[in-house]
């Protein structure tokens, strides 16, 4: 029910996929002469094809409805070429609700990026523009309520000018308007990219037609022409004012990109004679003089933020212009940050695993539900994913109740991040071992939790022998095979034995060295103990020296706890000085502390295994006379909270560059926690009081008492105790008790808002709508009223573009649903860019100040593109017939 254009019969060198349900043969659409094929390659079952009763057009009589008790996502895997730009369009038509499909609601995704939510209604088209990152792109439907459905899918190569500046974004079409047209819409073959241009509804202005000779002249002098010639043939004009109103944008303040197209039709017009101002929602954005560039053609790109309504107005510049404003066409596209997909290597391997499983399990419901990205936005049934080095990888596979038969897929061995594999309780034939003869257990698997059948030893044994069936098929070479098998078995046994010996020795050494895990039951810890952890990149060990201090030594360096410098959930913090002159902060657990031995052990365990310039290091500890004490370097500039809104004695003004640098440092520290090992470490209490500043104002993340590894083996992912601080707590974590690295991301987003506003995250002494910093700030940001939230202490001291970057990051981090939040690696990149912009504002950004005054305080950006040229042959375009008129 998906068909492909036969490109040899057209001038259109693109891929065109169009859903048609059902169809036994290719059909051709009369208006466009595009051929379609069935989508049976993707979904071969016709039982989900639903008849519709409203329209009789062959392409709209049926829809495919997706209905399954397993899985919530269905994807069309569309062929693309890496680094090429595409337009993808889905048409969703349910017909009469009573006679066809029940009421449904589902999300449309390009890759893993959501671009729209569809609910049961009349015909709806969703169109997006994206840059392909691999040889295929998934177009997916994610179930919310009822059954998702679809009528058509189309994909075309598109002009690269749309995304040349922002390839990491997806553009969702809101409106594409041919301003000078009346009647039928314009699309292929009149638009080579098959964009659909709809006529404007503004009837108060007059239409002017451009002479073909002018269009031919423009096409000859330009390299790439965004609108088709038919859009340029006519324009809407008015002596004083043009206005276009759209009241159907998404509810909520979002970023949009506006593409405007202008062609001067008057041969006698000169530069300066047609000058007009462009206003968006009554705010002047740009002054336009089409002929000032030396060309008759000009396109303009503007970014703006809007909530549901956009009023685009072009007003004649008084005393500067003899001619009124003109417009040939425009496009409004919602700008959506693209979510990074699962690592390509992981996707390719799990696709092979699925293919190999299907050889013996063709109708297995779990395997049939494996569609699109294996990890995002939700993992495939039976899989668990984590973030490693900023990307999603598969860490667990549990298919124990999947009803699978046959041998194990060899490709499973290639999942390098797989820590737990459980495919027990599955049926298998008597002659096929679940693991093939090529599967050899390595130390990586020995250190993981692997459940296959009932006995690990049996699996190890079976992994190194061929099956009876294989041996029967190789009778002629039995002698050689037996020799090879004996050698392989001996070698494997030696490897397993060696691995076990190494593991025992390492465990013994760790216990002798009195690692922190055994701290509370073994007090005879040696001074200057060294704890070692394996690196993710190599088998070498890295060592961190943690000192064991005696209680009398702690009392001496603190002068019997003379100088109190802070209080926390763990206890009091005192200032001390080591014999060599180094100042330290000594954290002493109080008897009434809400944190106990577990938190003490946790911090000691973690800080003995990690080190980073943006994490507060642990110098030593004391565990004596039932007292727990931790010793850190003294941070002479206090905490970020102190500097922003703490006690008057500690509060010192931080300028914008310093705040930006602190934010970046803290982000780097958290990124290290999330990616330093295969098991992501989640801080769980990210807040401004836990971001400390040393004498060089370098930010260091502190307090790891609540920290926890993500997806511990045997863990369901649900945290029995929700940890964190009010005002910073991830709402999804709080409501579901499912912890992820994105919980730290939400808390960090609150910290960014603190840095921007200088306000605390929760203050019930303010008016009710200002209690929560997040709830107060986000609506103001989305309405472009950033000046109202920026800390008065930094006003006049920041560059608008750098501020914009931080604002966008803060908004993304504090999204309600964790799926839509960025990872810390993405945040670090954005903050690095913001700091570079702040410290070295480019000439490009400075040039924007010439439009409407200084850009120093504006978070809205406008871009004027130079004239561009077309690759379209002039004769072919100008000789084409007019678009069909409505019947």
TIBARO-810960 format. One record per residue (C-alpha): z, y, x. Coordinates in pm, whole numbers, plus 32768, in hexadecimal, padded with zeros to 4 digits. Layout:
<atoms>
ZYX...
</atoms>
This chain:
<atoms>
8000800080007FC080D8812A7E60812E81937DC781C282CA7CA882B882DE7B70822883777B51833B847A79EF82D484D8797A835183857A1484AB83A87A3485C7849C7BA985A784867C2684FE85C37D8084BA853B7E48839C84B07E6883B183377F5582C682877F7282D78110804581FB80327F9081567F0F8043805A7E337FBD7F567E0A7E617F317E9A7D9D7DFE7F047C927ECF7FAD7C62802980407C2081427F4D7B97829C7F847C2B83DC7EF57B1084A67E547B9086007EB57BC585B980277AF1848180687C1B83EC811D7C3D8271810A7D8C81CE80CC7E17807681187F397FAE808D80987FC4812080B87E4A811380C77E3F828F82167EEF827682937E5C812D81CD7D2980BB828B7CEC7F7681DD7D7B7E4383037D2F7D5E83937E837DBB825A7F3B7D4882B47FFE7C0E81B6806E7B0C81C781D97A9E81648253794A811F83C679717FE484087A3C7EA983327A417E29839A7B967E0382547C577ED382D57D787FF9832F7C9C800F82067BAD810981417C7B822F81737D6582E9808A7E4B845780667DF885467FEA7F06865A7F0C7E84873B7E357F5D88A87DD47F6988997DDC80E588477F1881A18813807C812A86E580EB81F48570809D81DA8475812182D78300813A830E82BE810F8480819B820384AD80BE81FD85E580CF833C86B4808083AF8814819B843088EB81AB85AE891280AC85E687FB810786AD86C580E6861A856980FF867983FE819A856B8323819D858881A8824A84AB80AB820984BD7F35831C84427E4F82CC841C7CDF83A583557BF382EC839D7AB083A9838379698512833279BA85468256788B840D818678C083FC81667A38850E819C7B39868481D47B03871683197B81871B83167CFB878283ED7E20871A83B07F8886EA846280D385988483817F85A2846682FB84AC849E8415853283B4851F86A783E084E486958550848686CF8592831185D986918285860B867C810B86C885D77FEF85F985547ECC8681851B7D7085CF84827C4484F385907BAD838585E77B8C829585CA7CB1832C86467DF8828786687F4C834C86798091829086E481C983098700832F8273875E847F82F886B485B882A38659871F828A84E4876283748461886E82E28301887F81BA822F880E823C821B86AB831182ED85C183E6827184A283C88311834B84FD8297829385AE82A08144872A828A814F87D18220800D88DE82F27F6A88D3828A7DFA87E681A47D3F86AA81217DE085D081F57EC6845E82007E6A831B828E7EF681B582C47E8480F6833C7FB88126836A812E803284348201803A848483747F4A856D842D7F2785FB85877F83876B856D7F4B88AA8632804188B2875A808F8A26872A819989D6862782878931871C821889B5886C835C8A7988928451899187E283E388248812854787AE87D1853888288669849D87A2852C83F88898843D8410884B82CB830A88F781F4839489DD80E7825A8AA3808B80F58ABD810F80418BD8805E7ED68C45805C7F208DAB7FF67DC28E0F7F907D658CDA7EC87D748C997D547D468B4A7CAD7D3E8A007D697DFB89A97EA47D45898B7FF27D63885680CF7C81876681937B5D877B81D27B8988F781C57CC088DB829F7C8387F183C47DF5879783D47E088750825B7F158853821F7F2F88AA80B07F0E8A2280707F778A927F177F108BDD7E7980018D007E62808F8D657D1180898ED97D5F7F888F6B7C6C7FE490DA7C907F2C91047DD87DB991007E147CF38FF87ECE7C0B90607FE57B038F7A807A7AAC8F6A81E879438F61825678D58E1482F1785D8ECE842679BF8F47846D7A4D8DE98448793E8D62852E79958E71862C7B088E1B861E7ACB8CA5863E79EA8CDB876A7AF08DA588287C258CD287DE7C928B85886B7D558AF5874A7D5E8B7085E77E908B14851A7E0A8B5383B97CB98AC983487B908BB083197BB88B9E819E7D0E8C4081B77C7D8D56828E7B5B8D95819E7C3F8E4680A97D778F1A80C87E6E8FC27FE07E91913980157F3C92647F777F3693D97FC180AF93E67FF3816D929F7FD1814291237FC6825F90497F51828C8ECD7F4483C68E3F7EA5843A8CD47EBF857B8C677E14856B8AF27E5A85ED8AD87FBF870D89EB800A88648A5C7F9A89318AC180CA88D68B9C81F387D38AF082CA86DE8B5883D785708B7C837784328BC68438832D8CA9839B81C18C9C840C80F08DC8839A7F758DE283BA7EB08F2883BC7D3C8F7383E07CB890D583CE7B8790CD82E47B219236830F7A159264841C7A5F93D8843D7BDB93B8845A7C76941D85A57DC493D7864C7ED594A885A97E2694C384587EC7939083B88036938A841A814492EF834482A99272835C8314910E830C845E90EC825285168FA68210861E8FBA80FF861B9136811386519139828A854391D0836784D390D58469838D91448507828192528511811F91C7850A7FD89264857C7ED4914E85707DCF91FE86457EC4926B87547E8D9123880B7D18915F882B7CC2904987387C86904B85C27D678F1B859B7EDF8F0A85C97FEA8E108571815D8E57857882858D69858983DC8DD7850D85228D1A84F1861A8D7283DF87438CE6832487508CD981AB880E8C40808A872D8BC67F7186628D0A7F59856B8DB5804184C08EFD7FF2839E8F3D80E0832790A480C882209167818A823592E18169813D93E681E381C794AB830881D79612828C81239719835C809B9607843F7FA09551836A7E7495A782947E4E944382137F4C937681557FDF922381B77F0990E981B07F538F7481C27E6B8E4781CF7F748D3A81BD80CA8CCC822D81A28B99825C831B8B76823383B48A4A82E4852189E682FA858F89B5846386578873849486E9880D85E7866586B5863F876885A28665873E84CC879B86DB8368874A875E822687E086E881E0894385818162894185DB80348A1486E57FC9891C85F77FF487F684E47F2A889C85D27E0F88F886727DF287A085167DF9870484BF7CC987D786087C25877385AB7C568606844E7BCD864084D77A9986EF85DC7A5F85E084D07A7884D2840D79558565850E786A84CA85A3795283C3847A79F4831285327A3E81CD86837A9A825B870A7BC7819B87C97C5B82C186987C5683A585BF7CEB829186B37E0C8277868C7E5E83EA85AB7F8E83D2858180CB849D86818139859F8782802485D988AA8112860288698255854588C282DF8453896B819384028961805584D988977F2D845E89677E2583AA8A117D5084B189F47E5285C98AEE7F45865F8A7C806D87328B298162881C8AC3829388E48A8482628A578A04837F8B2F89A8844A89FE88DE83418949892782268855892A80C088D2897A7F7088318ACF7EF1889D8B207DDF87A18A5C7CE386D48B067C1685C68A197B3485038B187A2184CA8AD97A18835389687A69835C88EC790A830E880D79038441876D77C684C686B2776485FD86E177C3876C8775790687E486777A1B882D864E7A3889A686387BB5898587AC7BCA893487EC7BA08AA887427CEF8AE8883A7DBC8A1888F07E428B498A027EF78A868A567DD089A58BCB7D8789C68C047CA0889F8B1D7B9B880F8B7D7AC186E78A7479DF86518B5678C085EF8B587816849A89DB781A848B891076E8843C883A765B855287677527857D87FD7400862D870B740B874F87187580879B88377619885E887E777887EF884477F9894F870677A68A02870477088B5986B778538BFC87F878F88B8088F1790B8CA08A4C799F8C688A957AB28D618BE27B528DB48B847C628CBE8B917B628BA78CC87ABB8C308D817C048C158D097C3D8AB38D727BA1896C8C647AA589118C8279BC87E78B7578B387C38BCA778686F08D2D771687348D4676EB88AC8CDB77D489C28CD576B68ABD8BE175FA89E38AFB772789D68B0A774D8B4F8AB475E28B78899875F18A7E8910772D8B1B88BA76748C59880B753D8BD086CF75058B1286DA747489B58687730B8963854A737E88BD84D9744089EE852573178ACE845E723089EB833273148A04834273098B7F835C71958BC18249719F8CC68311728F8D9C846571F98D5284BF71B18EB9847773148F30851A73A68DFE865A72DE8E35866C734F8F9E863B74B68F35873F74958E25883E73FC8F0F8806751590088820761D8EFA895A757F8E6A8A0275718FC189A276DA900C8A1B774D8EBA8B6276948EDF8B99773990328B4D78908FA18C3C785C8E7E8D4C77D88F658D1D78FE90528D2F79F58F328E7179578EB18F0E795F900D8EAE7ACD90388F3D7B218EE290877A728F2F90A57B1C9084905D7C728FED915B7C398EDA925F7BCA8FD5921E7CF790B492357DE28F8B93877D518F2594087D5F908C939A7EC890A594667F0A8F69935D7FAF8E9993CE808A8D7B93977F768C7794D17EC88CF8959480088D31969C7FE58C2396F77E7F8C7D96F07EA08DF797A67FC38E9397757F5C8FFE963C802E902995D8807F918D95BD81E791FC945A826E921793CB814B914F92528145913791AB80D88FF3903D80768FF18F3A805F8EDE8DD67FD58EEB8CBF80D28EE98BAE80B68DE28AA180E98EE78B167FF78FF58C087EDF90418CBE7FB791448E1B803190EB8E8F819990DF8FFA81EC912490DE82FB909F92318330913F93508358904794AC838F90DB95EC82F9905596FF8400906D987483BF9065993E847A8F5F9A0B8531906798C585A69105985086328FB5999A86E88F8C9979877A90E89817880190C6986C889C8F7399C189218FE49A6088568ECF995A88BD8DD199948A2F8E0B984A8AC88D9497CD8A618C3C965A8AB08C1795FF89FE8AD49652891489B6957B88018921958186CB884A95E585FB897A96FC86E089EB974988088ACA967888788BF3971E89088D28969989B58E5996D689198FAD96728930911A9629880C920196A38811936B9545886B93E2954789A093039468891C91ED94D68993909694EE888D8F88952D88708E13962F87678DBD961C86DB8C5B976186388BEE977285648AB5988B85D789D2996B84EA890E98EA857A87C6977C856C8828968384EE872595CB844F88489661832688F89630821B89FB94D881C489719454832589AA94F583328B02945681E88B63930B82558ACE92F683948B9A936182E48CD8926381CE8CA1914282B88C5E918383B98D6C91A882A78E6D904282408E1E8F8683888DFA8F5584C68EBD8E7A85F58E798E8687628ED68EAC87C08D678FC986D08D1D9132871B8D7F918886168E8A92CE85538E8E938B85778FD694A7848A8F8895A884078E96971283A58E7B97A1828C8DA8991282758DF09A5082688D1F997F82478BE298DC83938C36976183C08C3696D284E08D04956E853F8D609511862F8E7893D387008E7E934A88218F4D93C4896F8EC792B88A2D8E0893068B958E6192338C328D4E92D18B718C3192118AE88B0B90E08B688A5291BC8B94891F92AA8C7389E2918D8D528A5590ED8D7288FE920F8DAB880E934F8D2988AE94918DE388EC94608F4B895794ED8F058AB193E68DF88AEF92C08E938A3A91B88F298B1D90608F938AAF8F4A8EA18B038DF08F3B8B158CC58E858A808C3B8DEE8BC78D968D648C188DB48CCB8ABC8C5C8C318ADE8CB38BA08C328DF98B0E8BAA8D438A718A838C4589D38B6E8D53894B8C558E1488AD8B368CD188198AAA8C82877C8BFB8DDC86E08C088DB3864A8AAE8C5585D18AFD8CE485188C298DE884718B4A8CDD84088A538BEF837D8B578CB0831D8C938CB281AB8C3C8C0980BE8B4E8D3580EE8A6B8D39825589F98E9082F88A128EED83D688EA8FEE84E9892C9064850787BF911F865087F19021874F886890AB88AE882E90C489FA88E3922B89B8895391AF887E8A0590A8893E8AC9915889C58BFC90DD8AC68CF9911E8AB18E6D91328BD18F608FB48BE78F678FA08BE78DE88F058A8D8DF58F3F89DA8CA98FEE88888CB3902B87A78B88919287298B75927E86478AAD91F484E68A8B931A844E89D1924B840D8899910A83AB894C9068826288F18F3D819489568E2D817F884F8DDA803087AE8EDA7F5C88608E8A7DEC88548F0C7D4D87188F3D7EA4867D8EA67EEB852A8E728054858C8F7F80C7849990A88181852B91F0812D84829285827784F391B783B484D59210848D85FE91C085F98638922D875985E59208880D849990E388FD84A1902A882E85A3902586DD84F18ED3864484A08EC3862883218DF784E883328EF28446841E900F84B6833D8F73842E81FF8EE482E682868FD082A583AD8E9A824384738EAF82DD85CC8D81833D869C8D26842887B68CA2851686AA8E0F855486488E3D8600879A8CF886BB87598D7F874A86138EC187BB86BE8DF9885987D68D2B891586D38E7089AD86528EC58A1387B78D738AC087D18DC08B8086928F0E8BE6872D8E538C65885F8D608D2887828E628DBC86988FA78DCC875A90538D358627912A8C008603909C8AD58547919F8AD48431926B8BFA83B393078BE9825793848D4E827892228DCC824091718DDD80ED91268C85805C8FB28C8E80B690108CD5822191158BC58256901C8AE183028F518B7B841C8E2F8A8B83D88E228AD082628E378C48829C8D3D8C6583B98C218B7D834E8BB48C3C82138BB28D8482D48AE48CEC83EC89EB8C5682F989BF8DA9825489768E4483AC8AB88F12839E8B258EA784F88B9D900485518CB18FD184508D438EA585038D118EFF86728E558F4F87268E6D90CF873F8EDD90A288A78D80903289108CA3910988308BA191BD89018BC990C48A1B8ADF8FA889C7896D8F6389B088F88F0A885188308DD988BB89538D41897D8A398D7D885689388CE1876D89378BA2883B8AB08B7F88288AB58BCE86B489AF8AC186708A7189C3873E8BB58A1386868B0789E885358A70889B859A8BB8881986298C77886484E88B8687B383FE8C4886EB82FB8B9385A5834B8BA7852684B08A3F84A784AC89C0860C84AC8A98868485CE8A0C8691872F8A9A85C5884E8B548670896B8A29864E8A568954871C89668A6D881B89448A88883E8ABC891388838AD98921898F89CC8A4E8A3A8A6A89A88A2D8BC188798ADB8B3089578BDE8A888A0B8C2B8BCF88C28C4E8C8A88408D3A8B7F89818E058B8789868E258D0188118E538D3487728ED18BF385FD8E978C1384F78FA48BF2847F8EF78AB885CB8F2A8A0885E2908F8A87848E90D689F28512907D889A85F791AC88AC84C99289887584AB9210870C85A092BD8627869A9324873587729257881B877F90E187FA88D290DB88A2898F9098876288858FEA869088828E748657872D8E8A85AD86018E62868F849C8ECA865B83718E50872682188EEC8722810F8DFA87927FD58E7188457E838E3C879D7E158CD187B47CC08C3587AD7C268B1586F27B8489D1875F7ACC89B78612795689DA861878FE8B24856677C58A9F84C378708971842A79888A40839778B88B5A830A77BA8A74826F78BA89A781B278B989C4803779C98A7A7F7D7B0089B77F177AE989097DC57B5F89D57C9E7C6789547BAF7BEC888F7A88
</atoms>
